[in-house]
Amino acid sequence: MYEEFYATLMDRIENASACIVVMGLGYVGLPLATEFAKAGFKVIGYDPDRKKVASIEQGLSYVEYPSSETVEYLVKAGSLQVTSDPAVLNSADVVIVCVPTPLNKSREPDLDMVMTAIRAAKAYQKPGQLVILESTTYPGTTRELIVPALINNPVDLGYTVFVAYSPERIDPGNPTYNLNNTPKVVSGATDKCLALAIRLYFSINEQVVAVTSLEVAEMTKILENSFRYVNIALVNELALVSQKLGINFYEAIDAAKTKPYGFMPFYPGPGLGGHCIPVDPLYLTWKLRAIHSQSRFIELADEINLSMPGHVIQLTTRALNSIQKAVNGSKVLVLGVTYKPNVGDMRESPILPIIKGLQELGAPVYYEDPYVQELLDLVGAQKVTDAIFDEYDTVVIATPHKEFDLKKVAVNARTIVDPRGVLRGEYNKLLLSPNIFRL
């Protein structure tokens, strides 16, 4: 009888008759839900946030991908349903957990939303379900926390209950790589769990990469983002060092990247944002502390990256000093407040501490961002549109969205703070060198 659960679920996955419930309809869950719906599965998105549910029901997407047109089409076709009622989990053949895994106030892992989702899945569990965690977490989470929470008897694992881990690889706003063409790393608690997960993801992914254990898959995600975290910290530190030495660091990067091997360009900036890179490496450092060990590279990188908003505030102070202005009372315009260009994602945005720091020094701060409608509840900064740049004492190009006319900034701004080094190349002819300040 136990074999029947596996065979039945595999058959439903292969012929796309399985019902998939995606828990968490954010930047990871909503794209995943729409892709499975496009592949022919019956998909139900579950989220306790009724505003998100209502938005999807109206055919409106609140993330860059999928588009509202896609959401509206799938909802009207009946391929995608959404709800805030956890009872829908009882109808699922596959449950995919895509909830946030943030840091708490002590900068330690906060798995409350993951465990709340898993407890809900357990409450409405039926035999033969596949439960997959996609949320990023530390190595050991799935085996040590998720599996025990889902099974009553160890012999059920891989027979009546199937558990897998597959780390999300979503890069909001990436024009080249999406959910379909980004290779999907998959692991399972048993061989049967892995086989089911592999077949499921092959329904929507061009390439599925199977690994031998849950812990390898969990570490894969941590490795990817720790690699970026440490290298970004390195270039941030070298940018500050180059400034002290009077060296154009951006030119050095441009020269170094002509090497066809052994070098990958990273660029300095105002700090790190998004859900993954500023958070994921710290899940590993927490896990290591629990076994009385440490990762000194990650801890040092964290210290450097956290300091970057403060360096931008110092640059802004220097820019204002150059025109004999104090920060107190100077009008500052911040262009872009999201964590990366051309998306509306505010998660962990380093621009917010920059704004708060300038306000604490007495500067009235204004911002322009076509992707963010309101910031007053977060930092009290007033939004402007079509800003006249010479009306401000300095302009901080914090996040250079494609909608901004940087040539106008280069020509008209009294002083410019450019922590990402975007005013280079063609802009050099327009700039008066004393009025621009870079890391």
C-alpha positions as CSV (number, residue, x, y, z in Angstrom):
1,M,0.0,0.0,0.0
2,Y,2.8,2.4,0.8
3,E,4.2,2.0,-2.7
4,E,0.8,3.1,-4.1
5,F,1.2,6.6,-2.5
6,Y,4.5,7.1,-4.4
7,A,3.2,5.7,-7.7
8,T,0.0,7.6,-7.6
9,L,1.7,10.9,-6.8
10,M,4.3,10.3,-9.5
11,D,1.6,9.6,-12.0
12,R,-0.3,12.8,-11.1
13,I,2.9,14.9,-11.4
14,E,3.7,13.3,-14.8
15,N,0.3,14.0,-16.3
16,A,-0.1,17.4,-14.5
17,S,-3.2,16.4,-12.7
18,A,-1.6,17.1,-9.3
19,C,-3.0,19.9,-7.2
20,I,-0.2,22.2,-6.1
21,V,-0.6,24.6,-3.1
22,V,2.0,27.3,-3.0
23,M,2.3,28.9,0.5
24,G,3.5,32.5,0.4
25,L,2.7,34.6,-2.6
26,G,5.7,37.0,-2.6
27,Y,8.6,37.4,-5.0
28,V,9.2,33.7,-4.9
29,G,5.8,32.1,-4.5
30,L,3.8,34.1,-7.0
31,P,6.1,33.4,-10.0
32,L,6.3,29.8,-9.0
33,A,2.5,29.5,-8.8
34,T,2.0,31.1,-12.2
35,E,4.6,28.9,-13.8
36,F,3.0,25.7,-12.5
37,A,-0.4,27.0,-13.6
38,K,1.0,27.7,-17.1
39,A,2.3,24.1,-17.2
40,G,-1.2,22.8,-16.7
41,F,-1.4,22.0,-13.0
42,K,-4.2,23.1,-10.8
43,V,-2.5,25.6,-8.6
44,I,-3.8,27.3,-5.4
45,G,-1.9,30.1,-3.9
46,Y,-2.2,30.4,-0.1
47,D,-1.3,33.6,1.8
48,P,-2.6,35.0,5.1
49,D,-2.3,38.5,3.6
50,R,-5.8,39.2,2.3
51,K,-4.6,42.2,0.4
52,K,-2.4,40.0,-1.7
53,V,-5.2,37.5,-2.3
54,A,-7.6,40.3,-3.3
55,S,-5.0,41.8,-5.7
56,I,-4.5,38.5,-7.5
57,E,-8.2,37.8,-7.6
58,Q,-8.5,41.1,-9.5
59,G,-5.8,40.1,-11.9
60,L,-3.2,42.5,-10.5
61,S,0.4,41.5,-9.9
62,Y,2.3,43.4,-7.1
63,V,5.7,42.2,-8.3
64,E,7.7,42.7,-11.5
65,Y,7.2,39.1,-12.6
66,P,4.7,37.7,-13.4
67,S,2.9,40.6,-15.1
68,S,-0.7,41.5,-14.3
69,E,-1.7,40.3,-17.8
70,T,-0.4,36.8,-16.9
71,V,-2.1,36.7,-13.5
72,E,-5.4,37.9,-14.9
73,Y,-5.3,35.3,-17.7
74,L,-4.6,32.4,-15.3
75,V,-7.2,33.5,-12.8
76,K,-9.9,33.9,-15.4
77,A,-8.9,30.5,-16.9
78,G,-9.3,28.9,-13.5
79,S,-5.7,27.6,-13.5
80,L,-4.7,29.8,-10.6
81,Q,-6.8,30.2,-7.5
82,V,-5.9,32.1,-4.3
83,T,-7.1,32.0,-0.7
84,S,-6.3,32.9,2.9
85,D,-8.0,29.7,4.2
86,P,-5.4,27.1,5.2
87,A,-8.0,24.3,4.9
88,V,-7.1,24.3,1.2
89,L,-3.9,22.4,2.1
90,N,-6.0,19.3,2.6
91,S,-6.7,19.2,-1.2
92,A,-3.0,19.4,-2.1
93,D,-0.9,16.7,-3.6
94,V,2.1,19.0,-3.5
95,V,2.8,21.8,-0.9
96,I,5.5,24.3,-1.7
97,V,6.6,26.6,1.1
98,C,7.9,30.0,-0.1
99,V,7.6,32.2,3.0
100,P,10.2,34.8,4.1
101,T,13.1,33.8,6.4
102,P,14.3,37.2,7.7
103,L,16.7,38.0,10.5
104,N,15.3,39.1,13.9
105,K,16.4,42.2,15.8
106,S,19.5,40.4,17.0
107,R,20.4,39.5,13.4
108,E,19.7,35.8,14.0
109,P,17.6,33.5,11.9
110,D,13.8,33.9,12.3
111,L,12.0,30.8,11.1
112,D,8.7,31.6,12.7
113,M,6.9,32.0,9.3
114,V,8.4,28.7,8.0
115,M,7.3,26.8,11.1
116,T,3.9,28.4,11.0
117,A,3.5,27.2,7.4
118,I,4.7,23.7,8.3
119,R,2.3,23.5,11.2
120,A,-0.5,24.5,8.9
121,A,0.5,21.8,6.4
122,K,0.6,19.2,9.2
123,A,-2.8,20.2,10.4
124,Y,-4.4,19.5,7.0
125,Q,-2.0,16.8,5.9
126,K,-3.2,13.7,4.0
127,P,-1.2,10.6,3.1
128,G,0.9,10.8,0.0
129,Q,1.7,14.5,0.0
130,L,5.0,16.0,-1.2
131,V,6.1,19.0,0.9
132,I,8.9,21.1,-0.5
133,L,10.7,24.0,1.3
134,E,12.0,26.7,-1.0
135,S,12.7,29.3,1.6
136,T,16.4,30.0,2.2
137,T,17.7,28.7,5.5
138,Y,20.8,27.2,7.3
139,P,22.1,23.7,6.6
140,G,20.2,21.1,8.6
141,T,16.8,23.0,8.8
142,T,14.8,20.6,6.6
143,R,16.1,17.4,8.3
144,E,16.1,18.7,11.9
145,L,13.0,20.9,11.9
146,I,10.7,20.2,8.9
147,V,10.8,16.4,8.7
148,P,10.1,15.9,12.5
149,A,7.2,18.4,12.3
150,L,5.6,16.6,9.4
151,I,5.9,12.9,10.3
152,N,4.5,10.9,13.2
153,N,6.6,7.8,12.6
154,P,10.1,7.7,11.0
155,V,9.0,4.8,8.8
156,D,6.4,7.1,7.1
157,L,9.2,9.3,5.5
158,G,9.4,8.5,1.8
159,Y,6.3,6.3,1.9
160,T,3.3,8.3,3.1
161,V,5.0,11.6,3.6
162,F,7.5,13.0,1.0
163,V,9.8,15.9,1.9
164,A,12.2,17.9,-0.3
165,Y,14.3,21.0,-0.3
166,S,14.9,23.2,-3.4
167,P,16.4,26.7,-2.8
168,E,14.7,29.5,-4.7
169,R,16.8,31.3,-7.3
170,I,14.8,34.4,-8.1
171,D,16.5,37.6,-9.2
172,P,13.9,40.3,-9.4
173,G,14.2,42.4,-12.6
174,N,16.8,40.2,-14.3
175,P,16.1,40.5,-18.0
176,T,18.0,37.3,-19.0
177,Y,17.5,34.6,-16.3
178,N,14.1,33.7,-15.0
179,L,12.5,30.8,-13.3
180,N,12.4,28.6,-16.4
181,N,16.0,28.9,-17.6
182,T,17.8,29.1,-14.2
183,P,18.9,25.6,-13.3
184,K,17.0,24.3,-10.3
185,V,18.8,22.6,-7.5
186,V,16.7,19.8,-5.9
187,S,17.2,17.5,-2.9
188,G,15.0,14.9,-1.1
189,A,14.8,13.4,2.3
190,T,14.8,9.9,0.6
191,D,15.4,8.6,-2.9
192,K,11.6,8.6,-3.6
193,C,11.2,12.1,-2.2
194,L,14.0,13.3,-4.6
195,A,12.5,11.5,-7.6
196,L,9.2,13.2,-7.1
197,A,10.8,16.6,-6.7
198,I,12.9,16.1,-9.8
199,R,9.9,15.2,-11.9
200,L,7.9,18.1,-10.6
201,Y,10.4,20.8,-11.3
202,F,11.2,19.4,-14.8
203,S,7.6,20.5,-15.6
204,I,8.7,24.1,-15.4
205,N,12.5,24.2,-15.5
206,E,14.8,23.5,-18.4
207,Q,17.5,22.0,-16.2
208,V,17.2,20.3,-12.8
209,V,20.3,19.6,-10.7
210,A,19.9,16.8,-8.2
211,V,22.2,16.8,-5.2
212,T,22.7,13.9,-2.7
213,S,21.4,15.4,0.5
214,L,19.1,18.1,1.9
215,E,22.1,19.8,3.6
216,V,24.0,20.1,0.3
217,A,21.1,21.9,-1.3
218,E,20.8,24.2,1.7
219,M,24.5,24.9,1.6
220,T,24.3,25.6,-2.2
221,K,22.1,28.6,-1.6
222,I,24.3,29.8,1.2
223,L,27.4,29.4,-0.9
224,E,26.0,31.3,-3.8
225,N,25.1,34.3,-1.7
226,S,28.1,34.2,0.6
227,F,30.3,34.3,-2.5
228,R,28.6,37.6,-3.6
229,Y,28.5,38.9,-0.1
230,V,32.2,38.5,0.6
231,N,33.2,39.8,-2.9
232,I,31.0,42.9,-2.6
233,A,32.6,43.6,0.8
234,L,36.0,43.3,-0.8
235,V,35.3,45.8,-3.5
236,N,33.6,48.1,-1.0
237,E,36.8,48.1,1.1
238,L,39.1,48.5,-1.9
239,A,37.0,51.4,-3.1
240,L,37.5,53.2,0.2
241,V,41.2,52.4,0.2
242,S,41.6,53.7,-3.4
243,Q,39.8,56.9,-2.4
244,K,42.5,57.4,0.3
245,L,45.2,56.7,-2.2
246,G,43.8,59.0,-4.9
247,I,43.2,56.1,-7.3
248,N,40.2,55.9,-9.7
249,F,38.9,52.5,-8.5
250,Y,36.3,52.2,-11.2
251,E,39.0,52.5,-13.9
252,A,40.9,49.7,-12.1
253,I,37.8,47.5,-12.2
254,D,37.3,48.2,-15.9
255,A,40.9,47.3,-16.6
256,A,40.9,44.2,-14.4
257,K,37.8,42.7,-16.1
258,T,39.6,42.7,-19.5
259,K,41.4,39.6,-18.1
260,P,39.6,36.6,-19.7
261,Y,40.2,34.3,-16.7
262,G,40.4,34.3,-13.0
263,F,38.5,37.6,-12.4
264,M,34.8,38.4,-12.0
265,P,33.9,42.1,-11.7
266,F,32.0,43.3,-8.6
267,Y,31.2,46.9,-7.9
268,P,31.1,49.1,-4.8
269,G,27.8,50.6,-3.7
270,P,25.8,52.1,-0.8
271,G,25.2,48.8,0.9
272,L,23.3,45.6,0.3
273,G,19.6,44.9,0.0
274,G,17.1,42.4,-1.0
275,H,16.0,39.3,0.9
276,C,18.9,37.0,0.1
277,I,22.4,38.5,0.0
278,P,22.3,40.6,3.2
279,V,20.5,37.7,5.1
280,D,21.6,34.3,3.9
281,P,25.3,34.3,4.9
282,L,24.2,35.2,8.5
283,Y,22.1,32.0,8.7
284,L,25.4,30.1,8.2
285,T,27.3,32.2,10.8
286,W,24.5,31.6,13.3
287,K,24.6,27.8,12.7
288,L,28.4,27.8,13.1
289,R,28.1,29.6,16.5
290,A,25.7,26.9,17.6
291,I,28.5,24.4,17.1
292,H,31.2,26.7,18.6
293,S,32.7,27.6,15.3
294,Q,32.8,30.7,13.1
295,S,33.2,32.0,9.6
296,R,35.6,35.0,9.9
297,F,35.3,36.0,6.3
298,I,31.5,36.3,6.4
299,E,31.6,38.2,9.7
300,L,34.2,40.7,8.4
301,A,32.2,41.1,5.2
302,D,29.1,41.8,7.3
303,E,30.9,44.5,9.2
304,I,32.1,46.2,6.0
305,N,28.8,46.0,4.2
306,L,26.9,47.3,7.1
307,S,29.2,50.3,7.2
308,M,28.5,51.4,3.6
309,P,25.4,53.6,4.3
310,G,27.6,55.5,6.8
311,H,30.2,56.2,4.1
312,V,27.5,57.5,1.8
313,I,26.4,59.9,4.5
314,Q,30.1,61.0,4.9
315,L,30.3,61.6,1.1
316,T,27.2,63.7,1.2
317,T,28.7,65.8,4.0
318,R,31.8,66.3,1.9
319,A,29.7,67.3,-1.1
320,L,27.9,69.9,0.9
321,N,31.1,71.2,2.5
322,S,32.4,71.7,-1.0
323,I,29.8,74.4,-1.5
324,Q,30.2,75.7,2.0
325,K,27.0,74.1,3.3
326,A,26.3,72.2,6.5
327,V,24.2,69.1,6.3
328,N,21.8,70.7,8.8
329,G,19.3,72.6,6.7
330,S,20.6,71.5,3.3
331,K,18.0,70.1,0.8
332,V,19.0,66.6,-0.3
333,L,17.4,64.7,-3.1
334,V,17.8,61.0,-3.2
335,L,17.2,59.3,-6.6
336,G,16.0,55.8,-6.1
337,V,15.2,54.1,-2.8
338,T,14.8,50.4,-3.7
339,Y,17.7,48.0,-3.1
340,K,18.5,47.6,-6.8
341,P,17.7,49.4,-10.1
342,N,14.4,48.9,-12.0
343,V,12.5,47.0,-9.4
344,G,10.1,48.1,-6.6
345,D,11.7,45.8,-4.0
346,M,12.3,47.6,-0.7
347,R,13.4,44.6,1.3
348,E,16.5,45.4,3.3
349,S,17.2,48.5,1.2
350,P,20.4,50.2,2.3
351,I,19.0,53.6,1.1
352,L,16.6,53.8,4.1
353,P,19.4,54.1,6.7
354,I,21.1,56.7,4.5
355,I,18.0,58.8,4.5
356,K,17.5,58.4,8.2
357,G,21.1,59.3,8.9
358,L,20.9,62.5,6.9
359,Q,17.6,63.4,8.6
360,E,19.3,62.9,12.0
361,L,21.9,65.4,10.9
362,G,19.2,67.9,10.2
363,A,18.8,67.6,6.4
364,P,15.4,67.8,4.8
365,V,15.5,64.7,2.5
366,Y,13.3,64.3,-0.6
367,Y,13.2,61.3,-2.9
368,E,12.2,60.4,-6.4
369,D,11.4,56.8,-7.3
370,P,8.9,55.7,-9.9
371,Y,8.6,52.3,-8.3
372,V,7.8,53.4,-4.7
373,Q,4.7,55.4,-4.0
374,E,5.1,56.2,-0.3
375,L,8.0,56.3,2.2
376,L,6.5,58.7,4.9
377,D,5.6,55.8,7.1
378,L,9.2,54.4,7.0
379,V,11.5,57.4,7.1
380,G,9.3,60.5,6.7
381,A,10.9,61.5,3.4
382,Q,8.7,63.4,0.9
383,K,8.3,62.1,-2.6
384,V,8.8,64.4,-5.6
385,T,8.4,63.8,-9.3
386,D,10.3,65.4,-12.2
387,A,12.6,67.1,-9.8
388,I,14.4,70.3,-10.8
389,F,17.9,69.2,-9.7
390,D,19.5,72.7,-9.1
391,E,16.8,73.3,-6.4
392,Y,18.7,70.9,-4.2
393,D,22.0,71.4,-2.5
394,T,23.0,67.8,-3.4
395,V,21.6,64.9,-5.4
396,V,22.4,61.4,-4.2
397,I,22.1,58.8,-7.0
398,A,21.3,56.0,-4.7
399,T,19.6,53.6,-7.1
400,P,19.9,54.5,-10.7
401,H,16.5,53.4,-12.3
402,K,16.3,53.5,-16.1
403,E,13.7,56.2,-15.8
404,F,16.1,58.8,-14.5
405,D,17.7,61.2,-16.9
406,L,21.3,61.1,-15.5
407,K,22.5,63.6,-18.2
408,K,20.2,66.2,-16.6
409,V,21.6,65.3,-13.2
410,A,25.2,65.6,-14.5
411,V,24.5,69.0,-16.1
412,N,22.2,70.6,-13.5
413,A,22.9,69.3,-10.0
414,R,24.9,71.6,-7.7
415,T,26.7,68.6,-6.2
416,I,26.4,64.9,-6.9
417,V,26.9,61.9,-4.6
418,D,27.4,58.9,-6.8
419,P,28.0,55.8,-4.6
420,R,27.5,53.3,-7.4
421,G,29.8,55.1,-9.9
422,V,27.2,55.4,-12.6
423,L,28.3,58.8,-13.8
424,R,31.3,57.6,-15.8
425,G,32.1,57.1,-19.5
426,E,29.8,59.3,-21.6
427,Y,29.0,61.5,-18.5
428,N,32.6,62.5,-18.0
429,K,32.4,65.2,-20.7
430,L,29.3,66.7,-18.9
431,L,30.7,66.7,-15.4
432,L,32.7,69.4,-13.6
433,S,35.0,67.2,-11.6
434,P,34.8,69.1,-8.3
435,N,31.0,68.6,-8.0
436,I,30.9,64.8,-8.0
437,F,31.7,62.5,-5.0
438,R,32.2,58.8,-5.4
439,L,33.2,56.0,-3.0
